[in-house]
Amino acid sequence: MSRGLEFIQTYLSRVSGVRWTDIVEIIIISFLIYSILVWIKNTRAWSLLKGILVIAVFILIAAYFEMNTILWIVQNVFGVAVTAIVVILQPELRKAVEELGRKNIISSIVPFELGKNLIEGRFSDKTINEIARACVEMGKVKTGALIVVEQNQSLAEYERTGIDVDGIVTSQLLINIFEHNTPLHDGAVIVRGNRITSATCYLPLSDNMGLSKELGTRHRAGVGISEATDSLTIIVSEETGKISVAYEGEIERNLSGDALKEKLRTIQNKPEVESRKRILWKGRSKGEK
């Protein structure tokens, strides 16, 4: 009984010395570890981690039985192995850093002068109707199309791979661009606001092995750009004429014209709400001064 009381007293004395910053550190570290494990689970790093764990168990056994030759090899190869892991996981690490940048953590805390620009950069209902009409018409005649709608993250680096257009979005212009055997039909069109900025743009292909084998290069490019940026991509299949939408690394297939309009309205309204919050916050800050 006395030992139990001593243990409780010792434990309580240690707890009393814990600062609130220690608790915050534990929460942050736990969150980081959880995020890393989730990231590893959803990438090729999961298979690599399992292989590393097997090697680690083998090293522990070698250390326990004092297999000095094996330990010497491990010691000299360790630095090279770490570099090799970084090289192997380079695409995954890049995606993780890009995803962190897409979270807009800083912009959600600091009221930048972005509210007005975001609202002005939104596309109108007329643009939504023109895009939907063009996709439906191209689907009827099985004309392949790839349309990327820019949001908060700039697509300038992908625009540079194409040809400048700078034209108002109309169904006739989109249909003419993607018409077979025309100079601009191959590649993607980028839409910013109510204007088509460029055509024949090259997009990164997704390496997601979970995508259906039925999907071709056009669909993989649509998913790839949605993984790398916050854009929404519309794909019209040249084989089936079906309309698909890629967003945040996911693809939704076989959409009707009305369903496509709803998808576009969703991203049309989202940044406007966020920008109004920033303007409201900025206005309150000025009022407080």
C-alpha positions as CSV (number, residue, x, y, z in Angstrom):
1,M,0.0,0.0,0.0
2,S,2.8,2.4,0.9
3,R,4.6,1.7,-2.4
4,G,1.4,2.5,-4.2
5,L,1.1,5.9,-2.4
6,E,4.7,6.7,-3.1
7,F,4.2,6.0,-6.8
8,I,1.1,8.2,-6.9
9,Q,3.0,11.0,-5.1
10,T,6.0,10.8,-7.4
11,Y,3.7,10.8,-10.5
12,L,1.7,13.8,-9.2
13,S,4.9,15.7,-8.4
14,R,6.1,15.2,-12.0
15,V,2.8,16.2,-13.5
16,S,2.8,19.4,-11.4
17,G,6.0,20.4,-13.1
18,V,4.5,20.1,-16.6
19,R,4.1,23.5,-18.3
20,W,1.3,24.4,-20.7
21,T,3.9,24.7,-23.5
22,D,4.8,21.0,-22.9
23,I,1.2,20.1,-23.6
24,V,1.1,22.2,-26.8
25,E,4.4,20.5,-27.9
26,I,2.8,17.0,-27.3
27,I,-0.3,18.0,-29.4
28,I,1.8,19.4,-32.2
29,I,4.2,16.4,-32.3
30,S,1.2,14.0,-32.2
31,F,-0.5,15.8,-35.1
32,L,2.7,15.8,-37.2
33,I,3.3,12.1,-36.5
34,Y,-0.3,11.3,-37.5
35,S,-0.1,13.4,-40.6
36,I,3.1,11.7,-41.7
37,L,1.6,8.2,-41.1
38,V,-1.5,9.2,-43.2
39,W,0.7,10.5,-45.9
40,I,2.9,7.4,-45.9
41,K,-0.2,5.2,-46.0
42,N,-1.6,6.9,-49.2
43,T,1.7,6.8,-51.1
44,R,4.4,4.4,-52.3
45,A,6.2,5.2,-49.0
46,W,3.9,2.6,-47.3
47,S,5.5,-0.3,-49.1
48,L,9.0,1.3,-48.6
49,L,8.3,1.7,-44.9
50,K,7.4,-2.0,-44.5
51,G,10.7,-2.9,-46.2
52,I,12.6,-0.5,-43.9
53,L,11.0,-2.1,-40.9
54,V,12.1,-5.6,-42.0
55,I,15.6,-4.3,-42.5
56,A,15.5,-2.6,-39.0
57,V,14.5,-5.9,-37.4
58,F,17.3,-7.6,-39.2
59,I,19.8,-5.0,-37.9
60,L,18.5,-5.4,-34.3
61,I,19.1,-9.1,-34.6
62,A,22.6,-8.5,-35.9
63,A,23.3,-6.1,-33.0
64,Y,21.9,-8.6,-30.4
65,F,24.2,-11.4,-31.7
66,E,27.1,-9.0,-32.3
67,M,27.5,-9.6,-36.0
68,N,30.1,-7.0,-36.4
69,T,30.6,-7.3,-40.1
70,I,26.9,-6.7,-40.9
71,L,26.9,-3.8,-38.5
72,W,30.0,-2.3,-40.2
73,I,28.2,-2.5,-43.6
74,V,25.1,-0.9,-42.2
75,Q,27.1,1.9,-40.7
76,N,28.8,2.7,-43.9
77,V,25.8,2.4,-46.1
78,F,23.4,4.3,-43.9
79,G,24.1,7.8,-45.4
80,V,23.7,6.5,-49.0
81,A,20.5,4.7,-48.1
82,V,18.9,7.9,-46.7
83,T,19.8,9.8,-49.9
84,A,18.4,6.9,-52.0
85,I,15.1,7.1,-50.1
86,V,14.8,10.8,-50.7
87,V,15.4,10.3,-54.4
88,I,12.9,7.4,-54.6
89,L,10.2,9.4,-52.8
90,Q,11.0,12.7,-54.6
91,P,7.6,12.9,-56.4
92,E,5.7,12.1,-53.1
93,L,7.7,14.6,-51.1
94,R,7.0,17.3,-53.7
95,K,3.3,16.5,-53.6
96,A,3.3,16.7,-49.8
97,V,5.0,20.2,-49.9
98,E,2.6,21.4,-52.6
99,E,-0.3,20.2,-50.6
100,L,1.0,22.1,-47.6
101,G,1.2,25.2,-49.8
102,R,-2.4,24.7,-51.0
103,K,-3.8,24.7,-47.5
104,N,-3.4,28.5,-47.4
105,I,-2.6,28.4,-43.7
106,I,-0.9,31.8,-43.7
107,S,-3.5,33.5,-45.8
108,S,-6.2,32.3,-43.5
109,I,-4.4,34.0,-40.6
110,V,-3.1,37.1,-42.2
111,P,-5.6,39.4,-44.0
112,F,-3.9,39.9,-47.4
113,E,-5.2,42.3,-50.0
114,L,-6.7,39.4,-52.0
115,G,-10.4,39.8,-51.5
116,K,-11.1,42.2,-54.3
117,N,-8.9,40.3,-56.8
118,L,-10.5,37.0,-56.0
119,I,-14.0,38.3,-56.5
120,E,-13.0,40.0,-59.8
121,G,-11.4,36.8,-60.9
122,R,-14.5,34.7,-60.5
123,F,-16.3,33.6,-63.7
124,S,-19.9,34.5,-64.4
125,D,-23.0,32.4,-64.8
126,K,-22.8,33.1,-68.5
127,T,-19.3,31.5,-68.6
128,I,-20.6,28.4,-66.8
129,N,-23.4,28.0,-69.3
130,E,-21.0,28.5,-72.2
131,I,-18.6,25.8,-70.9
132,A,-21.4,23.4,-70.2
133,R,-23.0,23.9,-73.6
134,A,-19.7,23.4,-75.4
135,C,-18.9,20.2,-73.4
136,V,-22.4,18.7,-74.1
137,E,-22.1,19.6,-77.8
138,M,-18.6,18.1,-78.1
139,G,-19.8,15.0,-76.2
140,K,-22.5,14.4,-78.8
141,V,-20.0,14.2,-81.6
142,K,-17.3,12.6,-79.5
143,T,-14.8,15.5,-79.7
144,G,-12.2,15.2,-77.0
145,A,-11.6,18.2,-74.8
146,L,-9.5,19.2,-71.7
147,I,-10.5,22.4,-70.0
148,V,-8.7,23.6,-66.8
149,V,-10.5,26.2,-64.7
150,E,-8.1,28.2,-62.6
151,Q,-8.9,29.0,-59.0
152,N,-6.6,30.5,-56.3
153,Q,-3.4,28.8,-57.4
154,S,-1.8,30.3,-60.5
155,L,-1.5,28.1,-63.6
156,A,1.0,30.5,-65.2
157,E,3.7,27.8,-65.5
158,Y,1.3,25.6,-67.5
159,E,0.1,28.5,-69.6
160,R,3.7,29.0,-70.8
161,T,3.7,25.5,-72.4
162,G,0.8,26.5,-74.7
163,I,-0.3,29.2,-77.1
164,D,-1.8,32.5,-75.9
165,V,-5.5,32.9,-76.8
166,D,-6.9,35.6,-74.5
167,G,-10.5,35.3,-75.7
168,I,-13.8,35.5,-73.9
169,V,-15.2,32.1,-73.1
170,T,-17.9,31.1,-75.6
171,S,-19.1,27.7,-76.6
172,Q,-18.3,28.4,-80.2
173,L,-14.7,29.2,-79.4
174,L,-14.2,26.1,-77.2
175,I,-15.7,23.9,-79.9
176,N,-13.5,25.4,-82.6
177,I,-10.4,25.0,-80.5
178,F,-11.0,21.3,-79.9
179,E,-12.3,20.5,-83.4
180,H,-10.4,17.6,-85.0
181,N,-7.4,18.5,-87.2
182,T,-7.2,22.2,-86.0
183,P,-3.9,23.7,-84.8
184,L,-5.1,24.1,-81.2
185,H,-7.0,20.9,-80.6
186,D,-4.2,18.9,-79.0
187,G,-3.6,19.8,-75.3
188,A,-5.5,21.6,-72.6
189,V,-7.3,25.0,-72.5
190,I,-6.8,27.1,-69.4
191,V,-9.7,29.4,-68.3
192,R,-9.1,32.3,-65.9
193,G,-12.2,34.2,-64.9
194,N,-14.3,34.7,-68.0
195,R,-11.4,34.4,-70.5
196,I,-9.6,31.6,-72.2
197,T,-5.9,32.5,-71.6
198,S,-4.1,29.7,-73.6
199,A,-4.6,26.5,-75.5
200,T,-2.5,23.4,-76.3
201,C,-1.1,23.4,-72.8
202,Y,0.8,20.4,-71.4
203,L,-0.3,19.1,-68.1
204,P,1.4,16.7,-65.6
205,L,0.1,13.1,-65.8
206,S,-1.2,11.5,-62.6
207,D,0.8,8.4,-61.4
208,N,-2.2,7.3,-59.3
209,M,-2.3,3.5,-59.8
210,G,-5.9,3.4,-58.5
211,L,-7.3,5.1,-61.5
212,S,-9.4,2.9,-63.8
213,K,-7.6,1.3,-66.7
214,E,-10.3,2.7,-69.0
215,L,-9.0,6.2,-68.5
216,G,-6.6,7.4,-71.1
217,T,-3.9,10.1,-71.2
218,R,-6.5,13.0,-71.3
219,H,-8.1,11.8,-68.1
220,R,-4.8,11.2,-66.4
221,A,-3.7,14.7,-67.3
222,G,-6.9,16.1,-65.9
223,V,-6.4,14.2,-62.6
224,G,-2.7,15.2,-62.6
225,I,-3.3,18.9,-62.7
226,S,-5.9,18.6,-60.0
227,E,-3.4,16.9,-57.8
228,A,-0.8,19.6,-58.4
229,T,-3.1,22.6,-58.1
230,D,-6.5,23.6,-56.8
231,S,-8.0,23.9,-60.3
232,L,-11.0,22.1,-61.6
233,T,-10.6,20.2,-64.8
234,I,-13.3,19.2,-67.3
235,I,-12.6,16.2,-69.6
236,V,-14.7,15.1,-72.6
237,S,-13.8,11.6,-73.7
238,E,-13.0,11.2,-77.4
239,E,-14.0,7.6,-77.3
240,T,-17.4,7.7,-75.4
241,G,-18.3,11.4,-75.4
242,K,-18.8,11.3,-71.6
243,I,-18.1,14.3,-69.5
244,S,-15.8,13.9,-66.4
245,V,-14.6,16.4,-63.8
246,A,-11.3,16.1,-61.9
247,Y,-10.9,18.0,-58.6
248,E,-8.5,17.6,-55.7
249,G,-7.0,14.4,-57.2
250,E,-10.4,12.7,-57.6
251,I,-12.4,12.2,-60.8
252,E,-16.1,12.0,-61.2
253,R,-17.3,10.5,-64.5
254,N,-20.4,10.5,-66.7
255,L,-21.8,13.9,-65.7
256,S,-24.7,15.6,-67.4
257,G,-24.7,19.2,-68.5
258,D,-26.7,20.2,-65.4
259,A,-24.3,18.3,-63.1
260,L,-21.3,20.0,-64.7
261,K,-22.9,23.4,-64.1
262,E,-23.4,22.5,-60.4
263,K,-19.7,21.6,-60.1
264,L,-18.7,24.9,-61.7
265,R,-21.1,26.9,-59.4
266,T,-19.5,25.2,-56.4
267,I,-16.0,26.5,-57.1
268,Q,-17.5,29.8,-58.4
269,N,-19.0,30.6,-55.0
270,K,-16.3,29.1,-52.7
271,P,-13.5,31.7,-53.2
272,E,-16.1,34.6,-53.1
273,V,-17.1,33.5,-49.6
274,E,-13.5,33.3,-48.4
275,S,-12.6,36.7,-49.9
276,R,-15.6,38.3,-48.2
277,K,-14.4,37.0,-44.9
278,R,-11.0,38.5,-45.5
279,I,-12.6,41.9,-46.4
280,L,-14.8,41.7,-43.3
281,W,-11.9,41.0,-41.1
282,K,-9.9,43.8,-42.6
283,G,-12.8,46.2,-42.2
284,R,-13.1,45.3,-38.6
285,S,-9.4,45.8,-38.0
286,K,-9.7,49.3,-39.5
287,G,-12.7,50.0,-37.3
288,E,-10.8,49.0,-34.2
289,K,-8.0,51.4,-35.0
